[in-house]
Amino acid sequence: SEAHDPNLWKSARNLEGVSVSPVADLNALSILAPRGIVMTKAAIDALNALEVVVVVASGNSGWTTGMSWPACLSNVVPVGATNDFDAVTSFSNISATTVTGGVVAPGQSICSAVNRQTLSSGYGCASGTSMSSPHVAGAAVLMRQAKPSATVAEIVAALRTSPLSVSDTRTGGTATGLKRLDVKGGVASFFPTTSGVV
């Protein structure tokens, strides 16, 4: 399968825009703007079969009923962006798929390490769903550490356990029930309380 091809892994580690490298023991990959390889549904299926959670930025066109490719694929976790007030940002793409299988996470004015070729300091602030998806990929890694035997489906369900639902209140926005990333709640979902003991 493609996922067993070392060239795929080598290419994935060198993607422009990858915020979390697909390290085998971490089993999370955040695809932001792939260049140089084509992330087909079959390739992502192969990664999912290896229990790799594939998290994809939904795009920054401000669409209220659609997402950019490959966030629109059924085998990825699409991620939209919110601001400091847990409102969908003006630029975030949102669709019904974000409601049923994705999450939203902070993506406006996020400060982080950046490509030193872009900024000499190696640190900068940016906005975009590509700033949101690393939050979700990192959360998937934490959930994998909490429950190493978790399947992709279990991790995706845990990513979506948030009690905080966000509605797309932008002009033309109709999506309701968007799950806001809740890392603590997601990890805790693997350890249900019994008799008052966590």
C-alpha positions in Angstrom: 0.0 0.0 0.0 1.1 3.6 -0.5 1.4 4.3 3.2 4.1 1.5 3.5 6.1 3.2 0.7 9.0 5.0 2.4 9.0 7.6 -0.4 5.5 8.6 0.7 6.6 9.2 4.2 9.8 11.0 3.1 7.6 13.2 0.8 5.1 13.8 3.6 7.8 14.9 6.0 9.0 17.5 3.4 5.6 18.9 2.6 5.4 22.7 2.6 2.9 23.7 5.3 3.0 20.5 7.4 2.8 21.6 11.0 3.0 18.2 12.6 5.3 15.6 11.0 3.9 12.1 10.4 6.1 10.5 13.0 5.1 6.8 13.3 4.9 6.8 17.1 2.8 10.0 17.2 0.3 9.0 14.5 -0.9 12.4 13.6 -0.5 14.4 10.4 -1.7 17.9 9.7 -1.9 18.7 6.0 -2.0 22.4 5.3 -1.0 23.1 1.7 0.6 20.0 0.2 3.1 20.6 -2.6 5.1 18.0 -4.3 2.8 15.0 -3.6 -0.8 14.3 -4.1 -2.7 13.4 -1.0 -5.3 11.2 -2.7 -8.2 9.5 -0.8 -6.4 6.2 -1.3 -3.2 7.5 0.2 -5.2 9.0 3.2 -7.1 5.7 3.6 -3.7 3.9 3.7 -2.5 6.3 6.4 -5.8 5.8 8.3 -5.3 2.0 8.1 -2.0 2.6 9.9 -4.0 4.5 12.6 -2.7 7.9 11.5 -5.3 10.6 12.1 -5.2 13.0 9.1 -6.2 16.6 10.0 -6.7 19.1 7.2 -7.3 22.9 7.1 -10.6 23.7 5.5 -9.3 26.6 3.5 -9.5 30.4 3.8 -12.0 31.5 1.1 -14.7 32.4 3.5 -17.1 29.8 2.0 -20.2 29.0 4.2 -21.2 25.9 2.3 -17.9 24.3 1.1 -14.3 23.4 1.8 -11.1 23.3 -0.1 -9.5 20.0 -1.2 -8.5 17.8 0.5 -10.6 18.9 3.5 -13.7 17.8 1.6 -12.6 14.2 1.6 -14.6 11.8 3.9 -11.5 10.2 5.5 -9.9 13.3 7.1 -10.8 15.6 10.0 -11.6 19.0 8.4 -10.8 22.0 10.6 -12.3 25.5 10.5 -11.0 28.5 12.3 -12.4 30.5 15.2 -11.4 33.8 16.8 -10.8 34.7 20.4 -14.6 34.9 20.9 -15.3 31.4 19.6 -16.9 32.8 16.5 -16.1 31.4 13.0 -13.6 33.7 11.4 -14.5 35.7 8.3 -12.0 33.7 6.2 -12.8 30.1 7.3 -14.4 27.7 5.0 -17.2 25.8 6.7 -19.6 23.1 5.4 -21.9 20.4 6.5 -18.9 18.1 6.7 -17.3 20.3 9.3 -20.5 19.9 11.4 -20.6 16.1 11.1 -17.0 15.1 11.1 -14.8 18.1 11.8 -13.9 20.6 14.4 -13.2 24.3 14.7 -10.1 25.6 16.6 -8.4 28.9 17.1 -7.0 30.3 13.9 -6.9 34.1 14.1 -3.7 35.9 15.1 -1.9 32.7 16.1 1.8 33.3 17.0 4.1 30.4 16.4 7.4 29.2 15.0 7.5 29.9 11.2 9.7 29.0 8.3 12.9 30.9 8.7 13.0 31.5 4.9 9.8 33.6 5.4 10.8 35.6 8.5 14.4 35.9 9.7 13.4 35.5 13.4 11.7 32.1 13.0 8.7 33.4 14.9 5.6 35.2 13.7 1.9 35.6 13.9 -0.6 34.6 11.2 -4.3 33.8 10.6 -5.8 31.0 8.7 -7.2 27.5 9.0 -3.6 26.3 8.6 -3.1 27.8 12.0 -6.1 25.9 13.4 -5.3 22.5 12.1 -2.0 22.1 14.1 -4.1 22.6 17.3 -6.2 19.6 16.3 -3.3 17.4 15.1 -1.5 18.1 18.5 -4.7 17.2 20.3 -4.9 14.0 18.4 -1.4 13.2 19.5 -2.3 13.9 23.2 -5.3 11.6 22.8 -3.1 8.9 21.3 -0.8 9.2 24.3 -3.8 9.0 26.7 -5.0 5.8 24.9 -2.4 4.2 22.7 -4.8 1.6 21.5 -7.3 4.1 20.2 -8.5 3.8 16.7 -8.7 6.7 14.2 -12.5 6.7 14.7 -12.1 6.8 18.5 -9.7 9.7 18.3 -12.0 11.6 15.9 -14.9 11.0 18.3 -12.8 12.3 21.2 -11.8 15.4 19.2 -15.5 16.1 18.8 -16.6 15.6 22.4 -16.6 19.3 23.2 -19.7 20.6 25.0 -19.1 24.0 23.2 -20.9 24.2 19.9 -20.3 27.2 17.6 -22.6 28.5 15.0 -21.6 30.2 11.8 -23.2 33.6 12.2 -21.5 35.2 9.2 -23.6 36.5 6.3 -24.8 33.3 4.5 -23.6 31.1 7.3 -26.1 28.4 8.3 -23.9 25.8 10.0 -24.8 25.1 13.7 -23.4 22.6 16.1 -19.7 23.1 15.0 -17.6 21.3 17.6 -15.0 23.6 19.2 -11.8 21.8 20.1 -11.7 20.8 23.8 -8.5 18.9 24.4 -9.1 18.2 28.1 -12.6 16.9 27.4 -11.4 14.8 24.6 -8.7 13.1 26.7 -11.1 12.7 29.6 -13.6 10.9 27.3 -11.3 7.9 27.2 -11.6 7.6 31.0 -15.2 7.8 32.0 -15.8 8.4 35.7 -17.2 5.6 37.8 -18.2 6.0 41.4 -16.8 9.6 41.5 -13.3 8.4 40.7 -11.5 9.7 37.6 
